[in-house]
Amino acid sequence: MRSFLGLPVTGALRQQLQLYCAAAPAGLARWEAAEDWHLTLVFLGDPGAARQAALASALASLCARLAPIRQPLTGPIPFPVPGSPVLALEGRPVAPLAVLQTALSSLCRERGMVLDDRAFRPHVTLARQHAGPVPPLAPACLEAGEVVLYHSGDADAAGRRYQRRMSWPLGV
């Protein structure tokens, strides 16, 4: 099972995206389950139960010292490159998000985890497949007050791929 740290899509943005997806033309895309929408911060691979438990207290301390996030997003656009079958919202990382992502990556590396070295591109995946041009979406903003440890696997009967395992509030 793969794990990652991310920011959940909740509140006003989740409602905005649910309305957007519901209003889209039938057959336009295979939308992700709203419960799965998130912005990935750090891929952890399979850290194992012991390493995950050891990481939990350090993450609680780190997250408590960092500010909640307000990340503007635009799109949806094909991601990660034009012509991709994935539709996502994307945005240049605001300073608090960049600080959070860098601090989480450093903490995980200090604890012996081997992380993916791809450049950080904040995005929220909305669909895995789409057919043609998509309608525009009004400006969007992800507001997040917690970091979540997710485990990913095969989609269940409801289409959900991700399970929340733990979470840590930001700026407590």
Contacts in CASP RR format, 6 or more apart in sequence:
PFRMAT RR
TARGET T0000
AUTHOR 0000-0000-0000
METHOD contacts of the structure
MODEL  1
MRSFLGLPVTGALRQQLQLYCAAAPAGLARWEAAEDWHLTLVFLGDPGAA
RQAALASALASLCARLAPIRQPLTGPIPFPVPGSPVLALEGRPVAPLAVL
QTALSSLCRERGMVLDDRAFRPHVTLARQHAGPVPPLAPACLEAGEVVLY
HSGDADAAGRRYQRRMSWPLGV
1 46 0 8 1.000
1 151 0 8 1.000
1 152 0 8 1.000
1 153 0 8 1.000
2 43 0 8 1.000
2 44 0 8 1.000
2 45 0 8 1.000
2 46 0 8 1.000
2 151 0 8 1.000
2 152 0 8 1.000
2 153 0 8 1.000
3 43 0 8 1.000
3 44 0 8 1.000
3 45 0 8 1.000
3 46 0 8 1.000
3 47 0 8 1.000
3 52 0 8 1.000
3 149 0 8 1.000
3 150 0 8 1.000
3 151 0 8 1.000
3 152 0 8 1.000
3 165 0 8 1.000
4 40 0 8 1.000
4 41 0 8 1.000
4 42 0 8 1.000
4 43 0 8 1.000
4 44 0 8 1.000
4 45 0 8 1.000
4 149 0 8 1.000
4 150 0 8 1.000
4 152 0 8 1.000
5 40 0 8 1.000
5 41 0 8 1.000
5 42 0 8 1.000
5 44 0 8 1.000
5 59 0 8 1.000
5 104 0 8 1.000
5 108 0 8 1.000
5 147 0 8 1.000
5 148 0 8 1.000
5 149 0 8 1.000
5 150 0 8 1.000
6 38 0 8 1.000
6 39 0 8 1.000
6 40 0 8 1.000
6 41 0 8 1.000
6 42 0 8 1.000
6 147 0 8 1.000
6 148 0 8 1.000
6 150 0 8 1.000
7 38 0 8 1.000
7 39 0 8 1.000
7 41 0 8 1.000
7 69 0 8 1.000
7 71 0 8 1.000
7 142 0 8 1.000
7 144 0 8 1.000
7 145 0 8 1.000
7 146 0 8 1.000
7 147 0 8 1.000
7 148 0 8 1.000
8 37 0 8 1.000
8 38 0 8 1.000
8 144 0 8 1.000
8 146 0 8 1.000
8 148 0 8 1.000
8 164 0 8 1.000
9 17 0 8 1.000
9 34 0 8 1.000
9 37 0 8 1.000
9 38 0 8 1.000
9 39 0 8 1.000
9 124 0 8 1.000
9 142 0 8 1.000
10 143 0 8 1.000
10 144 0 8 1.000
11 143 0 8 1.000
12 141 0 8 1.000
12 143 0 8 1.000
13 73 0 8 1.000
13 140 0 8 1.000
13 141 0 8 1.000
13 142 0 8 1.000
13 143 0 8 1.000
14 34 0 8 1.000
14 37 0 8 1.000
16 137 0 8 1.000
16 138 0 8 1.000
16 140 0 8 1.000
17 34 0 8 1.000
17 37 0 8 1.000
17 124 0 8 1.000
17 126 0 8 1.000
17 137 0 8 1.000
17 140 0 8 1.000
18 34 0 8 1.000
20 135 0 8 1.000
20 137 0 8 1.000
21 29 0 8 1.000
21 31 0 8 1.000
21 34 0 8 1.000
21 126 0 8 1.000
23 135 0 8 1.000
24 31 0 8 1.000
24 134 0 8 1.000
24 135 0 8 1.000
25 135 0 8 1.000
27 131 0 8 1.000
28 130 0 8 1.000
28 131 0 8 1.000
28 132 0 8 1.000
28 134 0 8 1.000
29 87 0 8 1.000
29 126 0 8 1.000
29 127 0 8 1.000
29 129 0 8 1.000
29 130 0 8 1.000
29 131 0 8 1.000
29 134 0 8 1.000
30 127 0 8 1.000
30 128 0 8 1.000
30 129 0 8 1.000
30 130 0 8 1.000
31 126 0 8 1.000
31 127 0 8 1.000
32 125 0 8 1.000
32 126 0 8 1.000
32 127 0 8 1.000
32 128 0 8 1.000
32 161 0 8 1.000
33 158 0 8 1.000
33 159 0 8 1.000
33 160 0 8 1.000
33 161 0 8 1.000
35 160 0 8 1.000
35 162 0 8 1.000
36 159 0 8 1.000
36 160 0 8 1.000
36 161 0 8 1.000
36 162 0 8 1.000
37 124 0 8 1.000
37 125 0 8 1.000
37 126 0 8 1.000
38 124 0 8 1.000
38 148 0 8 1.000
38 150 0 8 1.000
38 162 0 8 1.000
39 71 0 8 1.000
39 122 0 8 1.000
39 123 0 8 1.000
39 124 0 8 1.000
39 142 0 8 1.000
39 144 0 8 1.000
40 123 0 8 1.000
41 100 0 8 1.000
41 101 0 8 1.000
41 104 0 8 1.000
41 120 0 8 1.000
41 147 0 8 1.000
42 101 0 8 1.000
42 104 0 8 1.000
42 105 0 8 1.000
42 108 0 8 1.000
42 115 0 8 1.000
43 115 0 8 1.000
43 116 0 8 1.000
44 108 0 8 1.000
44 113 0 8 1.000
44 115 0 8 1.000
44 149 0 8 1.000
45 113 0 8 1.000
47 55 0 8 1.000
47 113 0 8 1.000
51 111 0 8 1.000
51 112 0 8 1.000
51 113 0 8 1.000
52 149 0 8 1.000
52 165 0 8 1.000
52 166 0 8 1.000
54 111 0 8 1.000
55 107 0 8 1.000
55 108 0 8 1.000
55 111 0 8 1.000
55 113 0 8 1.000
56 149 0 8 1.000
56 166 0 8 1.000
56 168 0 8 1.000
58 107 0 8 1.000
58 111 0 8 1.000
59 104 0 8 1.000
59 107 0 8 1.000
59 147 0 8 1.000
59 149 0 8 1.000
59 166 0 8 1.000
59 168 0 8 1.000
60 168 0 8 1.000
62 103 0 8 1.000
62 104 0 8 1.000
62 107 0 8 1.000
62 168 0 8 1.000
63 146 0 8 1.000
63 147 0 8 1.000
63 168 0 8 1.000
63 169 0 8 1.000
63 170 0 8 1.000
63 171 0 8 1.000
63 172 0 8 1.000
64 168 0 8 1.000
64 169 0 8 1.000
64 170 0 8 1.000
64 171 0 8 1.000
64 172 0 8 1.000
65 171 0 8 1.000
66 96 0 8 1.000
66 99 0 8 1.000
66 100 0 8 1.000
66 103 0 8 1.000
66 170 0 8 1.000
66 171 0 8 1.000
67 96 0 8 1.000
67 170 0 8 1.000
67 171 0 8 1.000
68 96 0 8 1.000
68 143 0 8 1.000
68 144 0 8 1.000
68 145 0 8 1.000
68 170 0 8 1.000
68 171 0 8 1.000
69 94 0 8 1.000
69 96 0 8 1.000
69 97 0 8 1.000
69 100 0 8 1.000
69 142 0 8 1.000
69 143 0 8 1.000
69 144 0 8 1.000
69 145 0 8 1.000
69 170 0 8 1.000
70 94 0 8 1.000
70 96 0 8 1.000
70 141 0 8 1.000
70 142 0 8 1.000
70 143 0 8 1.000
71 91 0 8 1.000
71 93 0 8 1.000
71 94 0 8 1.000
71 97 0 8 1.000
71 122 0 8 1.000
71 141 0 8 1.000
71 142 0 8 1.000
71 144 0 8 1.000
72 91 0 8 1.000
72 94 0 8 1.000
72 139 0 8 1.000
72 140 0 8 1.000
72 141 0 8 1.000
73 89 0 8 1.000
73 90 0 8 1.000
73 91 0 8 1.000
73 122 0 8 1.000
73 123 0 8 1.000
73 124 0 8 1.000
73 140 0 8 1.000
73 141 0 8 1.000
73 142 0 8 1.000
74 89 0 8 1.000
74 90 0 8 1.000
74 91 0 8 1.000
74 137 0 8 1.000
74 139 0 8 1.000
74 140 0 8 1.000
75 88 0 8 1.000
75 89 0 8 1.000
75 90 0 8 1.000
75 136 0 8 1.000
75 137 0 8 1.000
75 140 0 8 1.000
76 87 0 8 1.000
76 88 0 8 1.000
76 89 0 8 1.000
76 126 0 8 1.000
76 127 0 8 1.000
76 134 0 8 1.000
76 137 0 8 1.000
77 87 0 8 1.000
77 88 0 8 1.000
77 89 0 8 1.000
77 90 0 8 1.000
78 84 0 8 1.000
78 85 0 8 1.000
78 86 0 8 1.000
78 87 0 8 1.000
78 130 0 8 1.000
79 86 0 8 1.000
79 87 0 8 1.000
79 88 0 8 1.000
79 90 0 8 1.000
79 123 0 8 1.000
79 125 0 8 1.000
80 86 0 8 1.000
80 121 0 8 1.000
85 128 0 8 1.000
85 129 0 8 1.000
85 130 0 8 1.000
86 125 0 8 1.000
86 127 0 8 1.000
86 128 0 8 1.000
86 129 0 8 1.000
87 125 0 8 1.000
87 126 0 8 1.000
87 127 0 8 1.000
87 130 0 8 1.000
87 134 0 8 1.000
88 123 0 8 1.000
88 124 0 8 1.000
88 125 0 8 1.000
88 126 0 8 1.000
89 123 0 8 1.000
89 124 0 8 1.000
89 126 0 8 1.000
89 137 0 8 1.000
89 140 0 8 1.000
90 121 0 8 1.000
90 122 0 8 1.000
90 123 0 8 1.000
91 121 0 8 1.000
91 122 0 8 1.000
91 123 0 8 1.000
92 122 0 8 1.000
93 101 0 8 1.000
93 120 0 8 1.000
93 122 0 8 1.000
97 122 0 8 1.000
98 120 0 8 1.000
100 147 0 8 1.000
100 170 0 8 1.000
101 120 0 8 1.000
104 147 0 8 1.000
105 115 0 8 1.000
108 115 0 8 1.000
109 115 0 8 1.000
124 142 0 8 1.000
144 170 0 8 1.000
145 169 0 8 1.000
145 170 0 8 1.000
145 171 0 8 1.000
146 167 0 8 1.000
146 168 0 8 1.000
146 169 0 8 1.000
146 170 0 8 1.000
147 167 0 8 1.000
147 168 0 8 1.000
147 170 0 8 1.000
148 164 0 8 1.000
148 165 0 8 1.000
148 166 0 8 1.000
148 167 0 8 1.000
149 164 0 8 1.000
149 165 0 8 1.000
149 166 0 8 1.000
149 167 0 8 1.000
150 162 0 8 1.000
150 163 0 8 1.000
150 164 0 8 1.000
150 165 0 8 1.000
151 162 0 8 1.000
151 163 0 8 1.000
151 165 0 8 1.000
152 161 0 8 1.000
152 162 0 8 1.000
152 163 0 8 1.000
153 161 0 8 1.000
153 162 0 8 1.000
153 163 0 8 1.000
154 161 0 8 1.000
155 161 0 8 1.000
END
